[in-house]
Amino acid sequence: MTRKPVILQDHGLWDDVRRTIKPLRRVDAAIDITPAGSKLVSRPVTAPARIQAVPPRRGHVEPPPLGNFDRRLAQRLSRGQLEPDARIDLHGDGLEVARIKLYHFLEQRRRDGVRLVLVITGKGASPFARHTLHGMSTYHSPEREGRLRREVPMWLHENIFRVHVIGYQPAHPRHGGGGAYYVRLRQAREDA
């Protein structure tokens, strides 16, 4: 198959298009395509009132963002050299049930002083769902994901989970590989 030669006019057209583009400032902005004259019209899209962001209460502290494991811990986990202190198996549960079970599990384990847990999500039904020794780019390919496997990392980034969680990473094949995550919990506070 031969490639079509690049025409200089195409480069000029592309440069004209690039000059007219403005970066989106908010996540809730979208482009609406109208049928009139095949022009693109950019309109901000507002979220419904029940989803609007609520300003933080006075004295309310935002949970810190999830961080990475320190290098030494991440290496030991990726080699399968550490055993998790506790584990929960979510695969087979629906999304709502799994989310509630995961939250209560993490909350209780943190209260018990546990620092490292294994969350088993299952690999999904894909024939490509194997282990993660081929690197993160292979791990995050969309054809490899099951629903729980895709949702759990998003849940862990939510404020209610970040109160308990420091970070997470895919598990070693010995502990479930592509169908599990190591989750590092924050230390329990004395006043909790």
C-alpha positions in Angstrom: 0.0 0.0 0.0 1.5 3.4 -1.0 1.2 6.5 1.1 -0.4 9.6 -0.2 2.2 12.4 -0.7 1.9 15.3 1.7 0.8 18.5 0.0 2.1 21.8 1.3 -1.4 23.3 1.2 -2.4 20.7 3.8 0.2 22.0 6.2 -1.0 25.6 5.7 -4.6 24.5 6.3 -3.6 22.7 9.5 -1.7 25.7 10.8 -4.8 27.9 10.2 -6.9 25.4 12.2 -4.3 25.3 15.0 -4.4 29.1 15.4 -8.1 29.1 15.9 -8.1 26.5 18.7 -8.4 27.7 22.3 -7.7 25.2 25.2 -10.6 24.2 27.3 -10.4 25.7 30.8 -13.0 23.5 32.5 -13.7 19.8 32.2 -17.4 20.5 31.7 -16.9 22.4 28.5 -17.8 20.6 25.3 -18.1 21.3 21.5 -21.6 21.2 20.0 -21.7 20.4 16.3 -24.6 22.2 14.6 -25.8 21.2 11.2 -26.0 24.8 10.0 -23.2 25.4 7.5 -20.9 22.6 8.9 -19.3 25.0 11.4 -18.2 24.0 14.9 -19.7 26.1 17.6 -18.1 25.9 21.1 -20.6 26.3 24.0 -19.9 25.7 27.7 -22.0 22.9 29.1 -23.0 23.3 32.7 -23.5 20.4 35.0 -26.9 19.8 36.5 -27.5 21.6 39.8 -27.2 18.4 41.9 -23.6 17.7 40.6 -22.3 21.3 40.9 -19.2 21.6 43.0 -19.8 22.6 46.6 -17.4 25.0 48.2 -15.5 23.5 51.1 -16.9 24.1 54.6 -15.0 26.4 56.9 -12.3 24.3 58.7 -12.8 21.4 56.2 -9.5 20.0 54.9 -9.4 18.5 51.4 -7.9 15.0 51.5 -4.4 14.9 50.0 -4.1 13.5 46.5 -3.0 10.0 45.9 0.7 9.6 45.7 3.0 6.9 44.4 4.6 4.3 46.6 8.2 5.0 47.5 10.6 3.4 45.1 11.8 0.6 47.4 8.2 -0.4 48.3 7.1 -0.3 44.6 10.0 -2.5 43.6 9.3 -5.1 46.3 5.6 -5.2 45.4 6.3 -5.5 41.6 8.6 -8.4 42.3 6.0 -10.1 44.6 8.4 -10.0 47.6 5.8 -8.6 50.1 2.6 -10.2 51.3 -0.4 -7.9 51.8 -1.7 -7.7 55.4 -5.4 -8.2 54.2 -7.3 -8.9 51.1 -10.8 -8.4 49.7 -12.2 -10.2 46.6 -14.7 -8.1 44.7 -15.0 -9.9 41.5 -18.4 -11.3 40.9 -20.0 -8.3 42.8 -22.0 -5.6 41.1 -20.5 -2.1 40.9 -22.6 -0.6 43.7 -22.1 -3.5 46.1 -18.4 -3.7 45.3 -17.9 0.1 46.0 -19.7 -0.1 49.4 -17.8 -3.3 50.3 -14.5 -1.7 49.3 -15.1 1.5 51.3 -16.0 -0.4 54.5 -13.1 -2.8 54.1 -10.6 0.0 53.7 -12.0 2.0 56.5 -12.0 -1.0 58.9 -8.5 -2.2 57.9 -7.1 1.4 58.4 -8.7 1.4 61.9 -7.1 -1.9 62.6 -3.7 -0.4 61.7 -3.2 -2.4 58.5 -1.0 -0.6 55.9 -1.0 -2.8 52.8 -4.1 -4.6 51.4 -4.8 -6.5 48.2 -8.0 -5.6 46.3 -9.0 -8.3 43.8 -11.2 -7.0 41.0 -10.9 -9.8 38.5 -9.4 -9.4 35.0 -12.6 -9.2 33.0 -13.7 -11.5 30.2 -11.1 -10.3 27.6 -8.8 -12.9 26.1 -6.0 -10.3 26.5 -6.4 -10.1 30.3 -3.1 -11.7 31.4 -0.5 -10.4 33.9 1.1 -7.0 34.0 4.8 -7.8 33.6 4.8 -6.2 30.2 4.6 -2.7 31.6 2.0 -0.1 32.4 1.2 0.7 28.7 0.1 -2.9 28.2 -1.8 -2.9 31.5 -3.9 0.1 30.6 -5.0 -0.9 27.2 -8.8 -0.7 27.0 -9.4 -4.1 25.5 -7.9 -5.6 28.7 -10.3 -4.1 31.2 -13.2 -5.5 33.2 -15.7 -3.2 34.8 -14.4 -3.4 38.3 -10.8 -3.3 37.2 -11.6 0.0 35.4 -13.7 1.5 38.2 -11.7 0.8 41.3 -8.8 3.2 40.4 -11.4 5.9 39.8 -13.0 5.2 43.2 -9.7 5.4 44.9 -9.3 9.0 43.6 -12.5 10.1 45.2 -12.3 12.2 48.4 -14.0 9.6 50.6 -11.5 7.0 49.6 -8.5 9.3 49.7 -9.1 9.9 53.4 -7.9 6.2 53.8 -5.7 5.6 50.8 -2.1 6.8 50.1 -1.8 5.1 46.7 -2.2 1.9 44.7 -0.5 -0.1 42.0 -1.2 -3.3 40.0 -0.5 -6.5 41.8 2.2 -9.1 41.0 0.9 -12.2 39.1 1.5 -14.2 42.3 -1.3 -12.0 43.9 -3.7 -11.7 41.0 -1.7 -9.7 38.4 -3.9 -7.7 36.1 -7.0 -8.6 38.2 -5.8 -7.0 41.5 -4.3 -3.9 43.1 -2.1 -3.3 46.0 -3.5 -0.5 48.1 -1.5 1.4 50.7 -3.5 2.8 53.6 -2.8 5.8 55.7 -1.8 5.4 59.3 -4.8 5.5 61.7 -5.0 8.7 63.7 -5.2 8.6 67.5 -8.4 10.7 67.5 -10.3 8.6 65.0 
